Amino acid sequence: MKIVVLDAATFGDTDLRNFNELGEIEIFQTTTKSETLKRTANVDIVVTNKVVFDEKILAQSKNLKFICVAATGVNNIDLQKAKELGIGVSNVSRYSSPSVVCHTFSMLFYLLNHSGYYNEYTKGKNWCESKIFTHLDRPFFELDGKQWGIIGLGTIGKGVAKSAKSFGCDLSYYSTSGKNLHQPYHHNTLDELLKTSDIISIHSPLNERTVNLIDIKKLKMMKKNAILLNLGRGGIVNERDLAIALDEELIMAAGLDVLQSEPPGKDNPLFHIKNPERIFLTPHIAWASREARKRLVDEIIKNIQAFQNGKERNRMECL
């Protein structure tokens, strides 16, 4: 079988040599919209992370039999058209959960402990001029006894809850689907969670229920000392409203690993807030520990092998 990897750059330095055992393989680091059809027209299997397969591309990829999405989300694939054409689609779930949990706490501690400020204070030799042994200009807080609200208590949300509990946090959550209501933590309405939480972390998918979920109205409900973390999807938090909330000190700080447009435009309002130390931004890397990327590649290979052997494994139901 002919197999093409369209955006290998998203795997970073992960070893892809095992793909060679699956068939005739061609690997591209990136693929633009105009290059997609040329690279998929005569292949049997495609591996892609974010390259879009719309109705037109699918219809013209005459030999295409199977699409392996190198991620959990499949919003870049027209699933209905794939089903009509008999093209199988698979994704990979849960491979990145430990990585996202770690990054959630990395972002939190950076903001909670003012790590950037204290690092620069010390390395800038300001401490050398101190009259006392310490420096306490930026007060910070413990997690013990704090209220942590989780939006989206799936696999990642549960991992965050478990770790937060070990730090002594009190947990509550909001189910964006309205169905995940039987968990060992208190289920809140969204408004109540926003009003009562010291830390709020988002781990939900982007869909019609979550788009623009956190806007200025919701941000005004939050505590002034609250920290908001979005490790779900860009578009869940209204970025312009968040910039206003940070500038007006409606909340203490925010950490985002995901933005509505990725990569973002230079005019994104979060790049231009008055007090940039109130926000911590990372370029959609929470999923991407070395271990997670290795698990991802291993699962993709297993999905392709299962397809070649006529078996079902991590295969999407193309609704």
C-alpha positions as CSV (number, residue, x, y, z in Angstrom):
1,M,0.0,0.0,0.0
2,K,1.1,3.6,-0.7
3,I,1.1,5.7,2.5
4,V,1.8,9.4,2.8
5,V,2.5,11.4,6.0
6,L,1.4,15.0,5.3
7,D,2.6,17.0,8.3
8,A,5.5,15.1,9.9
9,A,6.8,18.3,11.5
10,T,4.0,18.0,14.1
11,F,5.8,14.8,15.4
12,G,8.9,16.8,16.2
13,D,12.0,14.6,16.5
14,T,10.0,11.4,17.1
15,D,11.4,8.4,15.2
16,L,9.1,7.6,12.2
17,R,11.2,4.8,10.7
18,N,8.7,2.1,11.7
19,F,6.3,3.5,9.1
20,N,8.6,1.9,6.5
21,E,7.4,-1.5,7.5
22,L,3.8,-0.7,6.6
23,G,4.2,-0.1,2.8
24,E,5.6,2.3,0.3
25,I,5.9,5.5,2.5
26,E,6.4,9.1,1.6
27,I,6.9,11.7,4.3
28,F,6.3,15.5,4.0
29,Q,7.2,17.8,6.8
30,T,4.3,20.2,6.0
31,T,1.5,20.3,3.4
32,T,-0.4,23.3,2.2
33,K,-4.0,23.3,1.0
34,S,-2.8,23.6,-2.6
35,E,-0.4,20.7,-2.2
36,T,-2.9,18.3,-0.5
37,L,-4.6,16.8,-3.6
38,K,-1.3,16.3,-5.5
39,R,0.1,14.3,-2.5
40,T,-3.0,12.2,-1.9
41,A,-4.4,11.5,-5.3
42,N,-2.8,8.1,-5.7
43,V,-2.2,6.9,-2.2
44,D,-4.1,4.3,-0.2
45,I,-3.5,5.6,3.4
46,V,-3.0,9.2,4.7
47,V,-1.5,10.1,8.0
48,T,-2.4,13.7,9.0
49,N,-2.7,15.9,12.1
50,K,-4.2,19.1,10.9
51,V,-4.3,19.0,7.0
52,V,-7.9,19.5,6.0
53,F,-9.8,16.8,4.1
54,D,-13.0,18.5,2.8
55,E,-15.6,17.1,0.4
56,K,-13.6,18.2,-2.6
57,I,-10.3,16.6,-1.5
58,L,-11.9,13.4,-0.5
59,A,-13.9,13.1,-3.8
60,Q,-10.8,13.6,-5.9
61,S,-8.5,11.2,-3.9
62,K,-9.6,8.3,-5.9
63,N,-7.4,5.6,-4.3
64,L,-7.8,6.8,-0.7
65,K,-9.0,4.1,1.6
66,F,-8.0,5.1,5.1
67,I,-7.2,8.4,7.0
68,C,-5.2,8.2,10.2
69,V,-5.6,11.4,12.1
70,A,-2.6,11.9,14.3
71,A,-4.7,13.5,17.1
72,T,-7.9,12.9,19.1
73,G,-9.9,15.6,17.3
74,V,-11.1,15.0,13.8
75,N,-12.7,18.3,12.9
76,N,-10.4,18.6,9.9
77,I,-12.1,15.7,8.2
78,D,-15.5,15.8,6.5
79,L,-16.7,12.6,8.2
80,Q,-20.0,12.4,6.4
81,K,-18.3,12.5,3.0
82,A,-15.7,10.0,4.1
83,K,-18.5,7.6,5.1
84,E,-20.3,8.1,1.7
85,L,-17.1,7.2,-0.1
86,G,-16.2,4.3,2.1
87,I,-13.1,5.9,3.4
88,G,-12.2,4.8,6.9
89,V,-11.1,7.3,9.5
90,S,-9.2,6.6,12.7
91,N,-8.0,8.8,15.5
92,V,-5.8,8.3,18.6
93,S,-7.2,9.1,22.1
94,R,-5.7,9.3,25.5
95,Y,-2.1,9.2,24.3
96,S,-1.5,12.8,25.6
97,S,-3.4,12.8,28.9
98,P,-0.3,12.6,31.2
99,S,1.4,15.3,29.2
100,V,-1.5,17.7,29.4
101,V,-1.9,17.1,33.1
102,C,1.7,18.0,33.7
103,H,1.5,21.1,31.5
104,T,-1.7,22.2,33.4
105,F,0.3,22.4,36.6
106,S,3.3,23.9,34.9
107,M,1.2,26.8,33.8
108,L,-0.5,27.1,37.1
109,F,2.7,27.2,39.2
110,Y,4.3,29.7,36.8
111,L,1.4,32.1,37.4
112,L,0.6,31.3,41.0
113,N,4.2,31.6,42.2
114,H,5.1,34.6,39.9
115,S,8.0,32.4,38.7
116,G,8.9,34.7,35.8
117,Y,9.2,37.7,38.1
118,Y,11.3,36.0,40.7
119,N,13.5,34.3,38.2
120,E,14.3,37.7,36.5
121,Y,14.7,39.4,39.9
122,T,17.4,36.9,40.9
123,K,19.2,36.5,37.6
124,G,19.1,40.3,37.1
125,K,21.3,40.5,40.3
126,N,18.7,42.5,42.1
127,W,18.8,40.0,45.0
128,C,22.5,40.9,45.4
129,E,21.5,44.4,46.5
130,S,18.9,43.2,49.1
131,K,19.2,44.2,52.7
132,I,17.5,41.0,53.8
133,F,17.8,37.3,52.8
134,T,14.6,37.2,50.9
135,H,12.3,39.2,48.6
136,L,8.5,39.2,48.9
137,D,7.2,41.9,46.6
138,R,4.9,39.5,44.7
139,P,2.7,37.5,47.2
140,F,1.9,33.9,46.3
141,F,-0.4,31.3,47.6
142,E,-0.6,27.6,48.5
143,L,-3.0,25.2,46.8
144,D,-4.1,23.5,50.0
145,G,-7.7,24.5,50.7
146,K,-8.2,26.2,47.4
147,Q,-11.3,25.5,45.3
148,W,-10.4,24.1,41.8
149,G,-13.1,24.0,39.2
150,I,-12.7,21.8,36.1
151,I,-14.6,22.4,32.9
152,G,-14.7,19.0,31.1
153,L,-14.1,16.0,33.4
154,G,-12.9,13.5,30.8
155,T,-9.7,11.5,31.0
156,I,-7.5,14.7,31.2
157,G,-9.9,16.4,33.6
158,K,-9.9,13.4,35.9
159,G,-6.1,13.4,35.8
160,V,-6.0,17.0,36.8
161,A,-8.5,16.4,39.5
162,K,-6.5,13.5,41.0
163,S,-3.3,15.6,41.1
164,A,-5.1,18.7,42.5
165,K,-6.7,16.6,45.2
166,S,-3.2,15.5,46.3
167,F,-2.3,19.2,46.8
168,G,-5.3,19.6,49.1
169,C,-7.7,21.3,46.7
170,D,-11.4,21.0,46.9
171,L,-12.8,19.9,43.6
172,S,-15.9,20.6,41.6
173,Y,-16.6,20.3,37.9
174,Y,-19.0,21.3,35.1
175,S,-20.0,18.8,32.4
176,T,-20.2,20.6,29.0
177,S,-22.3,17.7,27.6
178,G,-24.6,17.6,30.6
179,K,-24.3,13.8,30.7
180,N,-21.1,13.2,32.8
181,L,-22.9,13.7,36.1
182,H,-21.9,10.6,38.1
183,Q,-18.3,11.4,39.3
184,P,-16.7,11.4,42.8
185,Y,-16.6,15.2,42.7
186,H,-19.4,17.8,43.1
187,H,-21.0,18.8,39.8
188,N,-21.7,22.5,39.6
189,T,-23.6,24.7,37.2
190,L,-21.1,26.7,35.1
191,D,-22.1,30.0,36.8
192,E,-21.6,28.5,40.3
193,L,-18.3,27.0,39.4
194,L,-17.0,30.4,38.1
195,K,-18.2,32.2,41.1
196,T,-16.7,29.8,43.7
197,S,-13.4,28.6,42.2
198,D,-9.9,30.0,42.8
199,I,-8.5,28.0,39.9
200,I,-10.5,27.1,36.8
201,S,-9.0,24.7,34.2
202,I,-10.7,23.9,30.9
203,H,-10.2,20.4,29.3
204,S,-13.3,20.1,27.1
205,P,-13.6,19.9,23.3
206,L,-14.7,22.7,21.0
207,N,-18.3,22.2,19.8
208,E,-21.6,24.1,19.6
209,R,-21.9,23.9,23.4
210,T,-18.5,25.2,24.3
211,V,-17.7,27.8,21.6
212,N,-17.3,31.2,23.3
213,L,-18.2,29.6,26.6
214,I,-16.1,32.0,28.6
215,D,-16.9,35.6,27.6
216,I,-16.9,38.9,29.4
217,K,-20.1,38.1,31.2
218,K,-18.7,34.9,32.6
219,L,-15.3,36.4,33.4
220,K,-17.1,39.0,35.5
221,M,-18.5,36.2,37.7
222,M,-15.1,35.0,38.6
223,K,-13.1,35.9,41.8
224,K,-10.6,38.7,41.4
225,N,-7.9,36.4,42.6
226,A,-8.8,33.6,40.3
227,I,-6.6,31.9,37.7
228,L,-8.1,30.7,34.4
229,L,-6.3,27.9,32.5
230,N,-7.4,26.8,29.0
231,L,-5.9,23.5,27.8
232,G,-8.9,22.4,25.9
233,R,-9.4,24.2,22.6
234,G,-9.0,27.8,21.4
235,G,-12.4,29.3,20.8
236,I,-13.8,28.2,24.2
237,V,-12.4,31.4,25.7
238,N,-13.2,34.7,24.0
239,E,-9.7,36.1,23.7
240,R,-10.7,39.8,23.3
241,D,-12.9,39.5,26.4
242,L,-10.1,37.8,28.3
243,A,-7.7,40.7,27.4
244,I,-10.3,43.2,28.8
245,A,-10.7,41.1,32.0
246,L,-6.9,41.0,32.6
247,D,-6.5,44.7,31.8
248,E,-9.3,45.6,34.2
249,E,-8.1,43.2,36.8
250,L,-11.4,41.3,36.9
251,I,-9.3,38.1,37.4
252,M,-5.7,37.6,38.6
253,A,-4.2,35.7,35.7
254,A,-4.7,33.3,32.8
255,G,-2.7,30.6,31.1
256,L,-3.5,29.4,27.6
257,D,-2.0,26.6,25.6
258,V,-4.5,27.0,22.8
259,L,-5.8,29.9,20.8
260,Q,-8.6,30.4,18.3
261,S,-6.2,30.7,15.4
262,E,-3.1,28.6,15.4
263,P,-0.6,30.0,14.7
264,P,-2.2,33.3,15.9
265,G,-2.0,36.7,14.2
266,K,0.3,39.3,15.6
267,D,-2.7,41.5,16.4
268,N,-4.2,39.0,18.9
269,P,-5.3,41.1,21.8
270,L,-3.6,38.8,24.3
271,F,-0.2,40.0,23.0
272,H,-1.1,43.5,23.9
273,I,-2.5,43.6,27.4
274,K,-1.2,46.2,29.8
275,N,0.3,43.8,32.3
276,P,1.8,40.9,30.3
277,E,2.9,39.1,33.5
278,R,-0.8,38.3,34.1
279,I,-0.8,35.9,31.1
280,F,1.2,32.8,30.3
281,L,0.9,31.6,26.7
282,T,2.4,28.4,25.2
283,P,2.2,27.3,21.5
284,H,-0.2,24.3,21.8
285,I,2.5,22.1,23.4
286,A,0.6,20.5,26.3
287,W,0.0,17.3,24.4
288,A,3.6,17.0,23.1
289,S,5.9,15.4,25.7
290,R,8.4,13.0,24.1
291,E,6.5,10.1,25.7
292,A,3.2,11.3,24.3
293,R,4.5,11.7,20.8
294,K,6.1,8.2,21.0
295,R,2.7,6.8,22.1
296,L,1.0,8.6,19.3
297,V,3.2,7.2,16.6
298,D,2.9,3.7,18.1
299,E,-0.9,3.9,18.1
300,I,-1.0,5.2,14.5
301,I,1.1,2.2,13.3
302,K,-1.3,-0.2,15.2
303,N,-4.3,1.5,13.5
304,I,-2.8,1.1,10.1
305,Q,-1.9,-2.5,10.8
306,A,-5.4,-3.2,12.0
307,F,-6.9,-1.7,8.8
308,Q,-4.5,-3.7,6.6
309,N,-5.6,-6.8,8.4
310,G,-9.3,-6.0,8.1
311,K,-9.8,-5.3,11.8
312,E,-11.4,-2.4,13.7
313,R,-9.1,-0.4,16.1
314,N,-9.6,3.2,17.3
315,R,-11.7,3.7,14.2
316,M,-14.1,6.6,14.1
317,E,-17.8,6.2,13.5
318,C,-18.2,8.4,10.4
319,L,-21.5,10.0,11.3
